[in-house]
C-alpha cells in the first residue's frame, strides 16, 4: 500500500509541482533521492502495474493495430508478448539512457555529471514517459494523444537546471540528448525484441 501512495505522490508532484520536486530530490538525505529506495518503492511497482495493464490490453487485441475487433477473445500469447516487451523496454531503458547521456554529454562538453543524480533524473523522467505510453495505449485510435508525451520535454528542462544543475551554456545540449535518450531507449529495446521475434 505504501508503494501505491508513493507512486501517486511522485507522479502528481512531477506533473504539477515539477520544479519543487526536482529541488527536493537534490537532498541526498531524502529517501526518494536514493536510487535503491526509489526503484524499490516507486519505479518497479509502477512498472509492474503498467505491465499488467499492457498484458490485458494486448491480450484483448486493443494494441495490435490489426483488424481484430476490440471484443476479440483474450489471447494469452499476444498478452505475454506485449507485457514482456514493455517490461524489458522500461527495465533496460533507463540504463541505456543513462549510458547515452553520460557518453554523449560528458564527451562533447568535457564536463562531469553526478552518477546517482543522473540515475534518479532518468528513472523519474522515464516513469512519466511510461505513464503517458500506457495512457495512449488505452485509446489507440486517438493518435493525437501521443503529443502529451511532449510534456516530458518540460520535465527534463526543469530537471536539467534544478536537479542536475547543468551550466546554462550547456543546458540546451543536455536537454536534447536527455529527451532523445529517455524517449528512444525503451523504443529501441522493444524494436530489437520485435526483430528477434521474427
Secondary structure, DSSP 8 states (H G I E B T S, - for coil): -HHHHHHHHHHHHHHHSHHHHHHHTT-TTSGGGSHHHHIIIIIHHHHHHHHHHHHHHHHTTTTS-SS--TTS---HHHHHHHHHHHHHHHHHHHHHHHHHHIIIIIHHH-----HHHHHHHHHHHHHHHHHHHHHHHHTTT-GGGGGGGGHHHHHHHHHHHHTS---HHHHHHHHHHHHHHHHHHHHHHHHHHHHHH-
